[in-house]
Amino acid sequence: MNSPQAKSPPNWTLIACAVFALFILLAIVTGRGLYADGSLYFLMVLKAGGFAPIIPCRDFATYVFQLPMAAALKLGINHIPWLIPFFGVGCFYAWPVAMLLCYRLASRHFWLVMLACAAGYLNTAFMAVGEHIVAHAFFWPALFAILFVRPLTPFAAGSLLLSGFILMRSYESYLFLGPLLTGLVVWRMVRDQERPWRQAVLAAAAACFVLAAYFAWKSVAHANARNYNSFKQGLFEQLAAPVWTVKMSFWWGLFMGGMMFPPIAKALKLPVAWILIVLFVLIWGAWPILAPAQLHPGLQYNCRFLDLLVPLALTPVAMLLAFKPNWLAAQTPDLRRLSAIMLVAQSLWHISATYQWQRTISSWKHLLAEKDGPIFLPRDRCFNDPDYSWANPCVSLLVGPERVRAMIMPDHSELWQPFDWLKPSTFPDLKRYGVDYTEYVDALNREKLNHDR
């Protein structure tokens, strides 16, 4: 008789990547890239008819997420509802591309990238646009090519140069990450003494990282006071009162640390431990639905310091895997499994939050199609957050009818805003996209006439 075959354990990496991909797909089709700053970036690309420079030291990262929409415009696609998915692809493809590169470069260490994605990107990324996202994503293919591919292959060389070029103008965090990558490249060049073409590739990458640090330093030296103060304030606020995903990531990090001790690792393999883990993950992921009043997506933007701290924290682990692989050999299966589970939990949270976003946008579409003139909503702590409510008229233009009848108003006026929703002369010129303000202007004039009477 044949003995029954043992059940193979679940492939947690495949499961995690599938859930992450589902989140990315839902975010694209629901137009989540339009949240807050995304609506402004969308309008800027529309007005430019292609790439729109925003902050010079971040231009290459900016162009990464503008690329699909800019390409669609060049192909003659001018219908805004059709352009929204292209913009969404641009907002969300950096991390999937970076992860694919890392898997191709060193699949055995892919768990490190899953952990970085869960602990960094998914803690900061409800606001989909942000050059810090691109800067964090392409740090990892560069690091993987430097540490794990020896000798350098053509694919690794291409990945390294692509990443280096993008990172050259990406984000101010490269004031710190640029010298780190430069040091690793120079160390490898001196130690390995590879063929001339490989040395040339490494030298070119080092030059990119040096320039990245230089451009970051220039920006920091002449920092926008408002952005700089916002970054510092967000850091201290999150240390004092972290948002839900960061709080849960902290506890999960302690849990992963406990797996370093054999007695704890053994206990956590018991069935009851896995039942508790599943419950923990489900509550983590479903929290935006279970407690919608506690969903504050705008606060995730205040966590963007993690896109600097996570690479700094995990680079020593990557170096340990490269130079002393036996030190973590026994723990690697558990680390791989727990990193994948964290990616699942964080992706589920984003799926739940995206569901709430889709409900809000659907209700806005009905309002914009039925009402005339300015629409003043009661404060919605989820998506009509005072810090980003200036974007409501922008979103109204993008999700409402082409013949604009109404706009959803912000909670208050800002010193800076894309346009004045009460002054038609300031409205963006979107005639080539079929946007007509006639009905909205008529409604404004009627309101003004009634007010004067």
C-alpha positions as CSV (number, residue, x, y, z in Angstrom):
1,M,0.0,0.0,0.0
2,N,1.1,3.5,-0.7
3,S,1.5,5.6,2.3
4,P,-0.6,8.8,2.3
5,Q,1.3,11.8,1.1
6,A,1.9,14.5,3.6
7,K,0.2,17.8,2.9
8,S,2.5,20.4,1.5
9,P,2.5,23.6,3.6
10,P,0.8,26.7,2.0
11,N,2.9,28.9,-0.1
12,W,2.6,32.1,1.9
13,T,4.7,34.1,-0.5
14,L,2.3,33.3,-3.3
15,I,-0.8,34.0,-1.1
16,A,0.7,37.3,0.1
17,C,1.5,38.5,-3.4
18,A,-2.0,37.5,-4.7
19,V,-3.7,39.6,-1.9
20,F,-1.3,42.5,-2.6
21,A,-2.1,42.3,-6.3
22,L,-5.8,42.3,-5.5
23,F,-5.4,45.5,-3.5
24,I,-3.5,47.1,-6.3
25,L,-6.2,46.2,-8.9
26,L,-9.0,47.5,-6.7
27,A,-7.2,50.7,-6.0
28,I,-6.7,51.3,-9.7
29,V,-10.3,50.6,-10.7
30,T,-11.8,52.7,-7.9
31,G,-9.7,55.7,-8.7
32,R,-8.0,55.8,-5.3
33,G,-5.1,57.7,-6.9
34,L,-7.4,60.8,-6.9
35,Y,-7.4,61.0,-3.1
36,A,-6.0,64.4,-1.8
37,D,-2.8,65.4,-3.7
38,G,-3.6,62.8,-6.4
39,S,-6.4,65.0,-7.8
40,L,-4.1,67.9,-8.1
41,Y,-1.4,65.9,-9.9
42,F,-4.1,64.5,-12.2
43,L,-5.2,68.1,-13.1
44,M,-1.6,69.2,-13.6
45,V,-1.0,66.4,-16.1
46,L,-4.3,67.2,-17.8
47,K,-3.4,70.9,-18.2
48,A,0.1,70.0,-19.4
49,G,-1.1,67.4,-21.9
50,G,1.8,65.2,-20.7
51,F,4.5,65.2,-18.0
52,A,4.1,68.0,-15.5
53,P,7.2,68.9,-13.4
54,I,6.3,69.5,-9.8
55,I,9.4,69.6,-7.5
56,P,12.7,69.6,-9.4
57,C,14.6,67.4,-6.9
58,R,11.9,64.7,-7.2
59,D,11.2,64.9,-10.9
60,F,12.2,61.4,-11.9
61,A,10.1,59.8,-9.3
62,T,7.2,62.2,-10.3
63,Y,7.5,61.0,-13.9
64,V,7.4,57.4,-12.9
65,F,3.8,57.7,-11.7
66,Q,2.8,60.2,-14.4
67,L,4.1,57.9,-17.2
68,P,1.1,55.8,-18.0
69,M,-1.3,58.8,-18.1
70,A,1.1,60.9,-20.1
71,A,1.4,58.0,-22.6
72,A,-2.4,57.7,-22.8
73,L,-2.7,61.4,-23.5
74,K,0.0,61.2,-26.3
75,L,-2.1,58.3,-27.8
76,G,-5.1,60.6,-28.1
77,I,-7.1,59.4,-25.1
78,N,-8.9,62.5,-23.8
79,H,-11.9,61.1,-22.0
80,I,-11.3,61.7,-18.2
81,P,-13.0,58.5,-17.0
82,W,-10.7,56.5,-19.3
83,L,-7.7,58.4,-18.1
84,I,-8.3,57.7,-14.4
85,P,-7.3,54.0,-14.6
86,F,-4.1,55.0,-16.5
87,F,-3.3,57.5,-13.7
88,G,-4.1,54.7,-11.2
89,V,-1.6,52.4,-12.8
90,G,1.0,55.1,-12.5
91,C,0.2,55.6,-8.9
92,F,0.5,52.0,-7.9
93,Y,2.9,50.2,-10.2
94,A,6.2,51.2,-8.7
95,W,6.2,48.7,-5.9
96,P,4.9,45.7,-8.0
97,V,7.7,46.4,-10.5
98,A,10.4,46.8,-7.8
99,M,9.2,43.5,-6.2
100,L,9.3,41.7,-9.5
101,L,12.8,42.9,-10.1
102,C,13.9,41.8,-6.6
103,Y,12.3,38.3,-7.0
104,R,14.2,37.9,-10.3
105,L,17.4,39.1,-8.7
106,A,17.3,36.9,-5.5
107,S,14.1,35.0,-4.9
108,R,15.5,33.4,-1.7
109,H,15.6,36.8,0.0
110,F,12.3,38.0,-1.4
111,W,10.8,37.9,2.1
112,L,12.8,41.0,3.0
113,V,11.1,43.0,0.3
114,M,7.7,41.7,1.4
115,L,8.5,42.9,4.9
116,A,9.7,46.3,3.6
117,C,6.5,46.7,1.6
118,A,4.3,45.9,4.5
119,A,6.2,47.9,7.1
120,G,7.0,50.9,5.0
121,Y,4.9,51.3,1.8
122,L,1.6,50.1,3.1
123,N,1.9,52.2,6.3
124,T,2.3,55.4,4.3
125,A,0.4,54.9,1.0
126,F,-3.3,55.7,1.3
127,M,-2.3,58.9,-0.5
128,A,-1.2,57.2,-3.6
129,V,1.0,59.9,-5.1
130,G,4.2,60.8,-3.3
131,E,7.8,60.6,-4.5
132,H,8.8,59.0,-1.2
133,I,6.9,55.9,-2.4
134,V,9.0,55.6,-5.6
135,A,12.2,56.4,-3.7
136,H,11.5,53.5,-1.2
137,A,10.4,51.0,-3.9
138,F,13.5,51.3,-6.1
139,F,15.9,51.3,-3.2
140,W,15.4,47.5,-3.0
141,P,16.3,46.4,-6.6
142,A,19.4,48.5,-6.2
143,L,20.3,46.9,-2.9
144,F,19.5,43.4,-4.2
145,A,21.7,43.9,-7.2
146,I,24.6,45.1,-5.1
147,L,24.5,42.5,-2.4
148,F,23.0,39.4,-3.8
149,V,24.0,39.1,-7.5
150,R,27.7,38.3,-7.7
151,P,29.1,38.4,-10.3
152,L,26.8,41.1,-11.8
153,T,24.6,39.7,-14.5
154,P,23.2,41.8,-17.4
155,F,19.8,41.7,-15.8
156,A,21.1,42.9,-12.5
157,A,23.2,45.6,-14.2
158,G,20.1,46.9,-16.0
159,S,18.0,46.8,-12.8
160,L,20.8,48.6,-10.9
161,L,21.1,51.4,-13.5
162,L,17.4,51.8,-13.9
163,S,17.0,52.1,-10.1
164,G,20.0,54.5,-9.9
165,F,18.6,56.7,-12.6
166,I,15.1,57.0,-11.0
167,L,16.6,57.5,-7.5
168,M,18.9,60.3,-8.7
169,R,15.9,62.7,-8.4
170,S,13.4,61.0,-6.1
171,Y,13.2,62.3,-2.6
172,E,15.1,64.1,0.2
173,S,15.6,60.8,2.1
174,Y,18.5,60.1,-0.3
175,L,20.6,62.5,1.7
176,F,20.9,59.4,3.9
177,L,20.2,56.5,1.6
178,G,22.4,57.8,-1.3
179,P,25.6,57.6,0.7
180,L,24.6,54.2,2.1
181,L,24.2,52.7,-1.4
182,T,27.3,54.5,-2.6
183,G,29.4,53.0,0.2
184,L,28.1,49.5,-0.6
185,V,28.9,49.9,-4.3
186,V,32.4,51.2,-3.7
187,W,33.0,48.4,-1.2
188,R,32.0,45.8,-3.8
189,M,34.1,47.4,-6.5
190,V,37.2,47.3,-4.3
191,R,36.6,43.8,-3.0
192,D,35.3,41.9,-6.0
193,Q,37.4,43.4,-8.8
194,E,35.0,42.2,-11.5
195,R,35.3,42.5,-15.3
196,P,35.7,46.1,-16.7
197,W,32.1,46.3,-17.9
198,R,30.7,45.3,-14.5
199,Q,33.0,47.8,-12.8
200,A,31.8,50.5,-15.2
201,V,28.1,49.7,-14.4
202,L,28.9,49.8,-10.6
203,A,30.7,53.1,-11.1
204,A,27.8,54.6,-13.0
205,A,25.4,53.4,-10.3
206,A,27.6,55.0,-7.6
207,A,27.6,58.3,-9.5
208,C,23.8,58.2,-9.6
209,F,23.6,57.6,-5.8
210,V,26.1,60.5,-5.2
211,L,24.0,62.8,-7.4
212,A,20.9,61.6,-5.5
213,A,22.5,62.7,-2.2
214,Y,23.6,66.0,-3.8
215,F,20.1,66.9,-5.1
216,A,18.6,65.8,-1.8
217,W,21.0,68.0,0.1
218,K,20.2,71.0,-2.2
219,S,16.5,70.5,-1.5
220,V,17.0,70.1,2.3
221,A,19.2,73.2,2.4
222,H,16.4,75.2,0.8
223,A,13.5,73.3,2.2
224,N,9.9,74.4,1.9
225,A,9.2,75.4,5.5
226,R,5.6,74.2,5.4
227,N,6.5,70.7,4.1
228,Y,9.5,70.4,6.4
229,N,7.4,71.3,9.5
230,S,4.7,68.9,8.3
231,F,7.3,66.1,8.1
232,K,8.6,66.8,11.6
233,Q,5.1,67.2,13.1
234,G,3.9,64.0,11.5
235,L,6.9,62.1,12.9
236,F,6.3,63.2,16.5
237,E,2.6,62.7,16.2
238,Q,3.0,59.2,15.0
239,L,5.5,58.3,17.8
240,A,3.0,59.6,20.3
241,A,-0.2,58.2,18.8
242,P,0.4,55.9,15.9
243,V,-2.3,55.1,13.4
244,W,-3.9,51.7,13.3
245,T,-1.6,50.0,10.7
246,V,1.6,51.4,12.4
247,K,0.4,50.2,15.8
248,M,-0.3,46.7,14.5
249,S,3.0,46.6,12.6
250,F,4.8,47.4,15.9
251,W,3.1,44.5,17.6
252,W,3.8,42.2,14.7
253,G,7.4,43.3,14.7
254,L,7.7,42.2,18.4
255,F,6.1,38.9,17.4
256,M,8.6,38.4,14.7
257,G,11.4,39.2,17.1
258,G,10.1,36.5,19.5
259,M,10.6,33.9,16.8
260,M,14.3,34.3,17.2
261,F,14.0,32.4,20.5
262,P,13.6,28.6,19.9
263,P,11.1,28.0,22.8
264,I,8.8,30.8,21.5
265,A,9.2,29.7,17.9
266,K,8.2,26.2,18.9
267,A,5.1,27.4,20.9
268,L,3.9,29.5,18.0
269,K,3.7,26.5,15.7
270,L,0.9,25.0,17.8
271,P,-2.6,25.0,16.2
272,V,-4.0,27.3,18.9
273,A,-1.3,29.9,18.1
274,W,-2.2,29.8,14.4
275,I,-5.9,30.3,15.3
276,L,-4.9,33.4,17.2
277,I,-2.7,34.7,14.3
278,V,-5.6,34.3,11.8
279,L,-8.0,36.2,14.1
280,F,-5.4,38.9,14.7
281,V,-4.8,39.3,10.9
282,L,-8.5,39.4,10.1
283,I,-9.2,42.1,12.7
284,W,-6.2,44.0,11.5
285,G,-7.3,43.9,7.8
286,A,-11.0,44.5,8.4
287,W,-10.6,47.4,10.8
288,P,-11.8,50.1,8.3
289,I,-15.1,48.2,7.9
290,L,-15.4,47.3,11.6
291,A,-14.6,50.8,12.9
292,P,-15.1,53.2,10.0
293,A,-15.2,56.2,12.3
294,Q,-11.6,55.5,13.1
295,L,-10.4,55.5,9.5
296,H,-8.2,58.5,9.1
297,P,-6.4,57.8,5.8
298,G,-4.9,61.3,5.7
299,L,-2.8,60.5,8.7
300,Q,-0.9,57.8,6.8
301,Y,0.8,60.6,5.0
302,N,2.4,61.6,8.3
303,C,4.0,58.2,8.4
304,R,6.2,58.8,5.3
305,F,9.3,58.9,7.6
306,L,9.0,55.1,7.6
307,D,10.1,55.1,3.9
308,L,13.5,56.3,5.2
309,L,13.6,54.3,8.5
310,V,12.5,51.0,7.1
311,P,15.4,50.8,4.5
312,L,17.9,51.9,7.2
313,A,16.6,49.3,9.6
314,L,16.5,46.4,7.1
315,T,19.8,47.1,5.2
316,P,21.9,45.5,8.0
317,V,19.6,42.4,7.8
318,A,20.3,42.3,4.0
319,M,24.0,42.6,4.6
320,L,23.8,39.7,7.2
321,L,22.0,37.6,4.6
322,A,24.7,38.4,2.0
323,F,27.8,37.9,4.1
324,K,26.8,35.6,7.0
325,P,23.8,33.6,5.6
326,N,24.2,30.8,8.2
327,W,23.4,33.2,11.1
328,L,19.7,33.4,10.0
329,A,19.4,30.1,8.2
330,A,17.3,28.4,10.9
331,Q,15.0,31.4,11.3
332,T,14.6,32.2,7.6
333,P,11.5,30.0,7.0
334,D,9.6,31.6,9.9
335,L,10.7,35.1,8.9
336,R,9.5,34.4,5.3
337,R,6.2,33.1,6.6
338,L,5.6,36.0,9.0
339,S,6.7,38.7,6.5
340,A,4.2,37.2,4.0
341,I,1.4,37.2,6.6
342,M,2.1,40.8,7.5
343,L,1.8,41.7,3.8
344,V,-1.5,39.9,3.7
345,A,-2.8,41.8,6.8
346,Q,-1.7,45.2,5.5
347,S,-3.1,44.5,2.0
348,L,-6.4,43.5,3.6
349,W,-6.5,46.7,5.5
350,H,-6.0,48.6,2.2
351,I,-8.7,46.6,0.5
352,S,-11.1,47.4,3.3
353,A,-10.1,51.1,3.2
354,T,-10.5,51.1,-0.6
355,Y,-14.0,49.7,-0.2
356,Q,-14.9,52.7,2.0
357,W,-13.3,55.0,-0.6
358,Q,-15.4,53.5,-3.3
359,R,-18.6,53.9,-1.3
360,T,-17.8,57.6,-0.7
361,I,-16.9,58.3,-4.4
362,S,-20.2,56.5,-5.5
363,S,-22.2,58.8,-3.3
364,W,-20.3,61.8,-4.6
365,K,-21.1,60.9,-8.2
366,H,-24.8,60.8,-7.4
367,L,-24.7,64.2,-5.7
368,L,-22.7,65.8,-8.5
369,A,-25.2,64.4,-11.1
370,E,-28.3,65.5,-9.2
371,K,-27.5,68.9,-7.5
372,D,-26.6,72.3,-8.8
373,G,-23.9,74.7,-7.5
374,P,-21.7,74.4,-4.5
375,I,-22.4,71.3,-2.3
376,F,-21.5,71.7,1.4
377,L,-21.2,68.3,3.2
378,P,-21.0,67.7,6.9
379,R,-17.5,67.0,8.0
380,D,-16.6,63.4,7.0
381,R,-13.7,62.2,9.1
382,C,-12.8,59.6,6.6
383,F,-12.1,61.4,3.3
384,N,-13.3,65.0,3.8
385,D,-10.4,65.6,6.2
386,P,-9.8,69.3,6.8
387,D,-6.1,69.0,5.9
388,Y,-7.0,67.7,2.4
389,S,-10.6,69.0,1.8
390,W,-9.2,71.6,-0.6
391,A,-9.1,68.7,-3.1
392,N,-12.8,68.2,-3.0
393,P,-13.5,70.5,-6.0
394,C,-10.7,68.9,-7.9
395,V,-12.2,65.4,-7.3
396,S,-15.6,66.8,-8.3
397,L,-14.3,67.8,-11.7
398,L,-12.8,64.4,-12.3
399,V,-15.6,62.0,-11.1
400,G,-18.6,64.2,-12.0
401,P,-20.3,64.8,-15.3
402,E,-18.4,66.5,-18.1
403,R,-21.1,69.2,-18.0
404,V,-20.2,70.4,-14.5
405,R,-23.4,71.1,-12.5
406,A,-21.9,71.0,-9.0
407,M,-18.8,70.9,-6.9
408,I,-18.2,69.6,-3.5
409,M,-16.8,72.3,-1.3
410,P,-13.9,72.1,1.1
411,D,-14.2,72.6,4.9
412,H,-12.2,75.8,4.7
413,S,-10.1,77.9,2.4
414,E,-6.3,77.5,2.2
415,L,-3.7,80.2,1.5
416,W,-2.8,78.0,-1.5
417,Q,-5.4,76.1,-3.6
418,P,-5.5,74.8,-7.2
419,F,-8.4,77.2,-8.1
420,D,-11.1,79.2,-6.5
421,W,-14.3,77.2,-6.8
422,L,-16.4,80.4,-6.5
423,K,-14.5,82.3,-9.2
424,P,-15.0,80.9,-12.7
425,S,-12.1,82.9,-14.1
426,T,-9.7,80.7,-12.0
427,F,-11.2,77.3,-13.2
428,P,-8.7,75.1,-15.1
429,D,-9.2,75.1,-18.9
430,L,-10.3,71.5,-19.7
431,K,-12.2,72.1,-22.9
432,R,-10.1,69.6,-24.8
433,Y,-11.4,67.0,-22.4
434,G,-15.0,68.0,-22.8
435,V,-15.4,69.7,-19.5
436,D,-18.0,72.5,-19.6
437,Y,-18.6,74.8,-16.6
438,T,-21.7,76.6,-18.0
439,E,-24.3,74.9,-15.8
440,Y,-22.2,75.4,-12.7
441,V,-21.5,79.1,-13.4
442,D,-25.3,79.6,-14.0
443,A,-25.9,78.0,-10.6
444,L,-23.4,80.3,-9.0
445,N,-24.9,83.4,-10.6
446,R,-28.4,82.3,-9.4
447,E,-27.1,81.9,-5.9
448,K,-25.4,85.3,-6.0
449,L,-28.6,86.9,-7.4
450,N,-30.7,85.4,-4.6
451,H,-28.2,86.5,-2.0
452,D,-28.2,90.1,-3.4
453,R,-32.0,90.2,-3.1
